[in-house]
Amino acid sequence: MVLEIYLDLFSQPCRSVYIFAKKNNIQFDHKRIVLFDGEQYNEEYGRINVLRKLPAIRDGDFCLAESVAILMYLAEKFHSPDHWYPADLQKHARVNEYLSWQHSAIRMYAAKILWLKLLIPKAMEVEVPKDKMDSAIEYLNGALQQFEEKFLQDRPFIVGDQISLADLVAVVEIIQPLGAGLDVFENRPKLRAWKDRVREAVGAELFDEAHQDILSCQEIVETMDRNKFDTMKPKIVKYFLS
């Protein structure tokens, strides 16, 4: 049975799994789940991932959720080049360190910007208070500074001279606010240079393909059916604005 990967490339974690699998020539059946249409709540997908989140994989009878766990599984099962998830104990630990930190820092704040700056006001037509937006940007700026000072420092990549899973996860997260028109790389030459190195290491064509939807998000939102957000709107507004 061919490996199945369930993805929506609007999602940061989905893009990291997609890029990794494509870059490492892992053969898989791309199962597209449209988050904005609520397809993650379908009965069929529930049999794959009871958590109702993306990404997820099915490898024969084995199903796995959570992007970090999936990336580690794919790296180990398909024997990807060592630089992705190094065997060296300390480099291995550095990758794990970033992957453990990012959930409540870069990923959370970058995703929040997309919702507050674009999806809630444009797709859901709900006004976002200025203080909420300002606070979200402040927290994101703080996380980006920590990323540069703690995780990147003066190295080409997070664990040295070659790309790792940590860089891949980081870049797809940091790019997320671009979808809402916020250029997080402006006035951050070190961060921009790092992003360009990651893009080159992945391959520009694959990198740009994976980010096409998120970078076109403003145009896509303009054509969306606003009614599709009716069921999730109260929960989303409460989560981000309360």
N, C-alpha and C positions, 0 to 999 in steps of 0.2 A: 504494500500500500504506500502511495506517495505521501510524503509529509504534507500536511495541510497547515497553512498559517492564516489566521483570521485577523484582518487588518482594516483600519480606516486611516488613511495617510494624513488626515487632519490632526490625528493624535500624535503627540511627541513620541511616546514609547513605541507606537507602531512603526514610525519612520526608522527608528534605530534598528529594530528587528528586520525590517524590509531591506535596508541598506546592507546590514551585515550578511544576510542570507544571499543577496544578489552579488555582493563583492566577493564572497567566498564560494561562489558557484554551487551553492546548495540548491538542489532541485526541490521545488515545492509547488503545491497547488495554492494559488493566491485566492483565498475566500474573502471577498469584500463584504464588510458589514458597515452599513451607513448609520453612524451614531445619531445624527440629527433626525433620522427617520425612526429611531428607536428599535432598530433591527436586533440590537443586543438583547432585547427582551423577548424575542421569538422563542417558542418552545424548542425548536431545533438547536438554536445556539445555546440554550440553557443546558442541553446535554453535553455540550463541549466545555462550557465554563459557567458553573452555577453562580459565580461572582458577578456575571453580566458585564464584565469589563473587557477591554481590548488592550493589547493583543492576546491571542491564545493560539496554541498549536495542538494538533492531533497527530501523533506519530504511531500509527497502528492502533493499538488499544490504549495507548498512553496519551492522556490529555494534560496540558500544563498551561497555567496562567502566570501573569506577572512578567513584565518585560525583562527585568534583570535576570530572573531565573531562566527565562527562555534563552537569553543571550549566552549565559553560561552553559546551558545544556547543548546548544548548537555548537558552541566553540569546542566543547569537549567531545561530543559525539562525532563531529565531522573533522576533528583534528585540524582546526584552523591554524594558520601560522602563529608561532608562539607570542609574537608581539601583541596580539589581540588580548590574550589573557595569560600573561607570562607565568612560566613555571618557577622562575626565580621568586623566592619567598617574599622578599621585600617589595619587588615590583607588583607581585600578585596582591599583596596587602594594600598597596597604593591604589590599585584599581578598585579594590573592595571598599577602600576608604571613601573614594568619591561616590561610588554607587550607593553607599550607605547614607551619605550626606545629602545627596541631591533631591531626594523625595520631598523633604520639608523646606527646601531652599530654592534653588534655581527652577526646578520643575514647577513647584507650586506657584511661585510668584510670576513666572513667565506665562503660565496658563491663565492666571488671574487677570493679567493685563489684557489678554485677548478677549476675555469675557466682558470685562468692565469697559474697555475702550471701543469694542466693536459689536460683539454678539448681543449683549443685553440692550444697549441703546438702539442698535440698528435692526437686529432680527426680532427682538422681543418688544421694541419700542417702549422701553422703560428708562426714565432719566436716571443717570448715575450721578450722585452727589460729588462735587468737586473734591471734597476731603477724602472720599473713598479712593478716587483715582490718584490723587496726590500721594496718599499713603501707600498704595500698591506700587507706584513708581519708586518711592523712597526705599521700600523693602527690596525691590528688584535691584536697584542700584547698589545697595549694601551687599546683596548676595553676589553680584558680579564683581565687586571689589574683593570680596573674600575669595572668589574663584581665582582671580588674577594673583592675589598675594599668597594664598595658601596652596592652591592646587597647581596652578600653571607656573608661577614664579618666572624664572628666566629660561625655562626649558622650551624646546620646540613643541613638545606634547606633554601630557600630564605625567607620564612615567619615564620620560626621557626623549630619545631621538626618533621613536616610532609611534604611530597611532595605536591606541588601545581601545577596549570597550568603553573606558571612561571618557575618552575624547568623543567617541561617537554618540554616547548618551548625552553628553554635555552640549554638543553643537546643535542637535535637533531641538533641545530645550531652549537654548539661548536665542535661536532663530524665531521661535514662536511669536514674540511680540511684533516682528516685522509684518506678520499677517494683519495686524491692526494699525499699521502705519507708524509704529514706534521703532526708530532705528537705534538699536542698543549698541551698535558698533561705532556710532558717531562719537568722536573725541575719545575713542578707546583704541589707539593704534595697535597695542599689544594684542588685544582681543581680536581685532580684525585680522591681523597677520596670522594668528593661530587658526581662526576660522578658515582662512584661505589655504593654510597647510593641510587642514583636515579635508577640505574639499578636493585638493590635489591628490591626497593619499587615497581617498575613496574613489576618485575619478569624477571629473566635472559633470559628465553626462548623467551618471547615476545619481550624484548628489542633487543636481538640479531637477531631475525627474521626480525624485522623492519629495522635494519641497515645492513642487509646482502648485499643488492645491492650496497649501497654507499661504504661499506668497501671492496667490490670486484671491485670497479669502474675501477681501473687500468687494471685489466684483461679484463673487459668487453669492455673497449675502444679499446683494441688491436684487437678485433674481429668485431668492428663496420664497417659498410659500410660508408666510408668517404663521398660518394656522397650525403648522406642524409642531410649533413650540408650545402650544396651549397647555398640553398635559404636563410638561416639565417646567414651564415658566414659574409657577409658584415656588417650587423647590429650589430652582436656580437662583431666583431673586432673593429668597430667604437666605440661602447659603452665602451669596456674595455681598449682599447689601445690609443684612441685619447686624 
